[in-house]
């Protein structure tokens, strides 16, 4: 993390930190605690795509077709040595 800036400094020099955020995140603090980060729009869009791709769900939400596909799947033979760990 490169720059940690108090909120008062951030508001006084917003343009400067707007340009800096295009190169690296800027941590904004209030009373010595980080309250947020100012980042480039492209970085935020990348983060949103990553976050959305990592959705978790309950197995009860799976369709029967997907549940059957998972049940029928098998581990690649290259990883068969890992089965021994289950016996320990």
C-alpha positions in Angstrom: 0.0 0.0 0.0 1.6 3.2 -1.1 -0.3 6.2 0.1 -2.3 6.6 3.3 -4.1 10.0 3.4 -6.2 11.7 6.2 -9.7 12.5 4.9 -9.1 16.2 5.4 -6.1 16.1 3.2 -7.9 14.0 0.6 -10.8 16.5 0.4 -8.4 19.5 0.1 -6.4 17.9 -2.7 -8.9 15.6 -4.4 -7.5 16.2 -7.9 -4.1 15.1 -6.8 -5.3 11.9 -5.3 -7.7 11.3 -8.2 -4.6 11.2 -10.5 -2.6 9.1 -8.0 -5.4 6.5 -7.8 -5.0 5.8 -11.5 -1.6 4.3 -10.6 -2.2 2.8 -7.1 -4.9 2.7 -4.4 -5.0 5.5 -2.0 -6.1 4.6 1.6 -8.3 7.4 3.2 -8.2 7.6 7.0 -10.3 9.3 9.6 -9.1 9.6 13.2 -6.2 7.2 12.4 -8.4 4.4 11.0 -8.7 3.5 7.3 -12.3 4.2 6.2 -12.0 3.5 2.5 -9.8 3.3 -0.5 -9.8 5.5 -3.6 -9.0 3.4 -6.7 -9.2 3.7 -10.5 -12.5 2.9 -12.1 -10.9 0.0 -14.1 -9.6 -1.5 -10.9 -13.1 -1.3 -9.3 -14.7 -2.9 -12.4 -12.2 -5.7 -12.2 -13.0 -6.2 -8.5 -16.7 -6.3 -9.2 -16.2 -8.9 -11.9 -14.1 -11.0 -9.5 -16.6 -10.6 -6.7 -19.5 -11.6 -8.9 -17.7 -14.7 -10.2 -17.1 -15.9 -6.6 -20.8 -16.4 -5.7 -21.4 -19.0 -3.1 -24.7 -20.9 -2.7 -26.3 -23.7 -0.8 -26.3 -27.1 -2.4 -30.1 -27.1 -2.0 -30.1 -24.4 -4.7 -28.6 -26.7 -7.3 -30.8 -28.1 -10.0 -31.1 -31.9 -10.0 -29.2 -31.9 -13.3 -26.2 -30.1 -11.8 -26.3 -32.2 -8.6 -26.2 -35.3 -10.7 -23.3 -34.0 -12.8 -21.3 -33.2 -9.7 -22.1 -36.7 -8.3 -20.9 -38.3 -11.5 -17.7 -36.4 -11.8 -14.4 -38.0 -11.0 -11.0 -36.6 -10.0 -8.3 -36.6 -12.6 -6.0 -39.6 -12.2 -3.0 -37.3 -11.7 -4.4 -36.5 -8.2 -5.1 -40.1 -7.1 -2.2 -39.9 -4.6 -4.4 -37.4 -2.6 -6.8 -40.3 -1.8 -4.2 -41.6 0.7 -4.7 -38.5 2.7 -8.3 -39.4 3.4 -7.2 -42.7 5.0 -5.0 -40.9 7.5 
